[in-house]
Amino acid sequence: MSTIKSMSVGEGDLFYIRHNSDNFTIIDCNLLGERDDEIIAEIKEQSKEKSISRFISTHPDEDHYAGIEKLDKKVPISNFYVVKNKAKKDPETKSFKHYCQLRDSEKSFFIEKGCKRKWMNIKDEERGAAGISILWPDTENKFFKEALYECNAGESYNNVSAVIRYSLEGGATVMWLGDLETEFMDNVADSINLTKTTIVFAAHHGRKSGKIPDSWLKKLDPQIIVIGEAPSRHLNYYTGYEKITQNMAGDITMDLDDDKVHFYSSNPGYSHKSLTDEGQSKFPNYIGSITVETEYTLED
């Protein structure tokens, strides 16, 4: 059993995974609001019994690392996973400077397609793996090289985003796409190994600019698409797919239990008519469950 939580942090991202092993993972952060102390305290509490923790940065855009210095002060980041870059910003914020310090320190581990790392996706006799695979970037791909050039020139950062896949053995698979843009995803569709995935967090918070193209969706065949926070007029609602919208749900907690995923919302008024009521009560405000469609997974 493991738990994934997508925090409601405005128009940005912050996720954590409390793994079914001695691992804890944070993916991105956007700590610029009144809830910062509450969120950091929760992360500290949820991670305290885990010996291995990591922060994965999908890409160097402010709404994906804002407040990282506050998080690092209260929950020290000892393993910083990041796509190798030399991003420039003008002006440089306090959070960007701290991001760069972590990126350029001995704490960093550069992620790319197929990379291996002990306890991220390699287990040993000491502890199990976290079940995390990095599907992208392919650092030799011409489209990625163009995106990295724009990033390093301080022009655009979205398309250097990592694609991260989490797999629970015998259970759900979950995917993060950072802020990849639609045209870029189409361009690299034949260069990335996409397979059926239970839950997909929509790229670019669900904005139309990051609509996951059909070339990806046909392979991913997601059971649930989670649409992040942004003004409704900017969102794509993925007609024909089941989805949960963070604008309405608030914090979304996913309890991965064998071949089930039980969903909870921080908004007590939120409901979801397509989920199955299995009477769960592990967390407040249960909204329903899904049974994972069969897929063979290797990790965790």
RADA-V834558 format. One record per pair of residues at least 4 apart in sequence whose ideal C-beta (glycine too) atoms are under 7 Angstrom apart, sorted by sequence separation. I is the first residue (numbers start at 1). GAP is how many residues later the second one is. D is the distance in whole Angstrom. If there is no record, write none. Layout:
i	gap	d
I	GAP	D
I	GAP	D
This chain:
i	gap	d
19	4	4
35	4	5
36	4	6
37	4	6
38	4	7
39	4	6
40	4	6
41	4	6
42	4	6
43	4	6
44	4	6
62	4	5
67	4	6
68	4	6
69	4	6
70	4	7
71	4	6
72	4	6
92	4	5
94	4	7
95	4	6
96	4	6
97	4	7
98	4	7
99	4	6
100	4	6
101	4	6
104	4	7
111	4	5
117	4	6
118	4	5
123	4	7
137	4	7
141	4	7
142	4	7
143	4	7
144	4	6
145	4	7
146	4	7
147	4	6
148	4	6
149	4	6
168	4	5
180	4	6
182	4	6
183	4	6
184	4	7
185	4	7
188	4	6
202	4	4
212	4	5
213	4	7
214	4	6
216	4	6
230	4	5
245	4	6
9	5	5
19	5	7
31	5	4
59	5	6
60	5	7
72	5	5
92	5	5
102	5	6
103	5	5
116	5	6
117	5	7
123	5	5
139	5	6
150	5	4
151	5	7
180	5	5
204	5	6
212	5	5
230	5	6
238	5	6
244	5	6
256	5	6
257	5	6
265	5	4
281	5	6
18	6	6
19	6	7
47	6	5
58	6	6
102	6	6
116	6	6
118	6	7
123	6	4
138	6	6
150	6	4
151	6	5
167	6	5
204	6	3
237	6	7
246	6	6
255	6	7
280	6	5
7	7	4
57	7	7
89	7	5
122	7	6
137	7	5
166	7	7
203	7	4
254	7	5
255	7	4
7	8	7
17	8	4
31	8	7
57	8	6
109	8	6
119	8	6
121	8	5
165	8	6
166	8	5
202	8	7
227	8	6
244	8	6
6	9	5
16	9	7
120	9	7
121	9	7
151	9	5
203	9	6
254	9	6
280	9	7
5	10	7
16	10	5
119	10	6
120	10	5
165	10	5
202	10	6
227	10	7
4	11	7
5	11	5
119	11	6
121	11	6
164	11	7
252	11	7
253	11	4
277	11	6
278	11	5
15	12	4
120	12	5
121	12	6
147	12	4
148	12	6
163	12	7
164	12	4
263	12	6
275	12	6
276	12	6
4	13	5
15	13	7
147	13	5
225	13	5
252	13	6
275	13	2
276	13	5
14	14	6
163	14	6
275	14	6
276	14	7
2	15	6
3	15	4
13	15	4
14	15	5
232	15	7
250	15	6
251	15	4
272	15	5
275	15	6
2	16	6
14	16	6
161	16	7
162	16	6
225	16	5
227	16	6
249	16	4
250	16	4
262	16	7
271	16	6
272	16	5
2	17	5
13	17	6
26	17	7
161	17	3
226	17	7
229	17	5
250	17	4
268	17	5
270	17	6
2	18	4
12	18	3
161	18	5
224	18	5
225	18	4
226	18	5
227	18	5
228	18	5
229	18	6
249	18	6
262	18	5
1	19	6
115	19	5
161	19	5
222	19	6
223	19	6
224	19	7
227	19	7
244	19	7
248	19	7
264	19	4
266	19	7
10	20	6
200	20	6
224	20	6
226	20	7
262	20	7
264	20	7
265	20	5
9	21	4
82	21	5
113	21	6
158	21	4
159	21	6
206	21	3
249	21	5
264	21	5
9	22	7
10	22	7
55	22	5
80	22	4
112	22	6
113	22	6
158	22	6
159	22	6
175	22	5
194	22	6
200	22	4
206	22	5
248	22	6
264	22	5
265	22	5
10	23	6
24	23	4
57	23	7
80	23	7
111	23	5
113	23	6
137	23	7
158	23	5
180	23	5
181	23	7
197	23	5
199	23	7
202	23	5
205	23	3
207	23	5
264	23	6
9	24	7
55	24	7
57	24	7
59	24	6
113	24	6
173	24	5
174	24	6
177	24	7
179	24	6
189	24	7
195	24	7
196	24	7
198	24	7
199	24	7
202	24	6
205	24	6
206	24	6
262	24	7
263	24	5
14	25	7
53	25	7
54	25	4
55	25	5
56	25	4
57	25	5
60	25	6
69	25	6
77	25	6
112	25	6
113	25	5
137	25	6
159	25	4
173	25	5
174	25	5
175	25	5
176	25	5
178	25	7
179	25	4
194	25	4
196	25	5
197	25	6
198	25	5
199	25	5
200	25	5
201	25	5
202	25	5
205	25	5
211	25	4
263	25	6
24	26	4
53	26	7
55	26	7
69	26	6
72	26	7
82	26	6
84	26	4
136	26	6
172	26	4
175	26	7
177	26	4
189	26	4
194	26	6
202	26	6
208	26	6
226	26	7
263	26	7
16	27	6
23	27	6
54	27	6
60	27	4
68	27	5
80	27	5
112	27	5
136	27	4
172	27	6
182	27	7
185	27	7
186	27	5
189	27	6
199	27	7
201	27	7
207	27	5
208	27	7
255	27	6
262	27	5
18	28	5
22	28	6
47	28	7
67	28	6
79	28	6
80	28	5
81	28	5
82	28	7
83	28	6
134	28	6
135	28	4
181	28	6
182	28	6
185	28	5
207	28	6
208	28	5
244	28	7
255	28	7
261	28	6
22	29	5
23	29	5
24	29	4
25	29	5
26	29	5
27	29	5
28	29	6
66	29	5
69	29	4
78	29	6
82	29	7
163	29	7
181	29	6
182	29	5
186	29	6
206	29	5
260	29	6
261	29	5
16	30	7
22	30	6
28	30	6
40	30	7
44	30	6
65	30	6
68	30	5
77	30	7
79	30	6
81	30	5
134	30	6
135	30	6
180	30	6
206	30	6
253	30	5
25	31	6
27	31	7
36	31	6
40	31	6
44	31	5
62	31	7
68	31	6
179	31	6
182	31	6
185	31	6
260	31	6
261	31	7
7	32	6
43	32	5
132	32	6
133	32	5
165	32	7
242	32	5
259	32	6
260	32	7
30	33	5
62	33	7
259	33	5
30	34	7
32	34	5
36	34	6
40	34	5
62	34	7
65	34	5
132	34	6
31	35	6
32	35	6
40	35	6
131	35	6
28	36	4
29	36	6
30	36	5
31	36	3
131	36	5
28	37	7
29	37	7
30	37	7
131	37	6
147	37	7
29	38	6
29	39	6
31	39	6
60	39	6
31	40	6
143	41	6
29	42	6
143	44	5
143	45	5
158	46	7
141	47	6
141	50	6
12	51	3
13	51	6
111	51	6
11	52	6
12	52	6
138	53	6
12	54	6
83	54	6
199	55	7
136	56	5
135	57	6
135	58	6
199	62	7
85	63	6
198	63	7
87	64	5
88	64	7
90	64	6
87	65	6
88	65	7
89	65	6
85	66	5
86	66	5
88	66	4
224	66	7
52	67	5
85	67	6
87	67	7
223	67	6
87	70	6
223	70	6
52	75	7
85	75	6
83	77	5
83	79	5
172	84	5
171	85	5
171	87	6
168	88	5
170	88	6
171	88	6
170	89	7
172	89	5
60	91	7
198	94	5
23	96	6
61	96	5
60	97	5
61	97	7
59	98	5
59	99	7
196	99	5
59	101	5
59	102	4
58	103	5
58	104	5
22	105	4
25	105	6
21	106	6
22	106	7
21	107	4
23	107	4
25	107	7
21	108	7
56	108	6
21	109	6
19	111	5
19	112	7
58	118	7
61	118	6
59	119	5
58	120	3
59	120	6
172	120	5
171	121	6
173	122	6
173	124	6
170	127	7
169	128	5
168	129	7
167	130	4
169	130	6
167	131	7
169	131	5
167	132	5
168	132	5
167	133	6
27	137	7
20	148	6
17	149	6
27	149	6
2	166	6
131	168	3
131	169	3
4	170	6
129	170	5
130	170	7
129	171	6
128	172	7
121	178	6
11	194	6
13	215	7
11	218	5
10	219	6
11	219	5
6	220	6
8	221	7
8	238	6
6	240	6
8	242	5
8	243	5
7	244	6
6	245	7
5	246	6
6	246	4
5	248	5
3	250	7
4	250	4
3	251	7
3	252	6
4	252	7
2	254	5
1	255	6
1	256	5
8	258	7
21	279	6
20	280	5
19	281	6
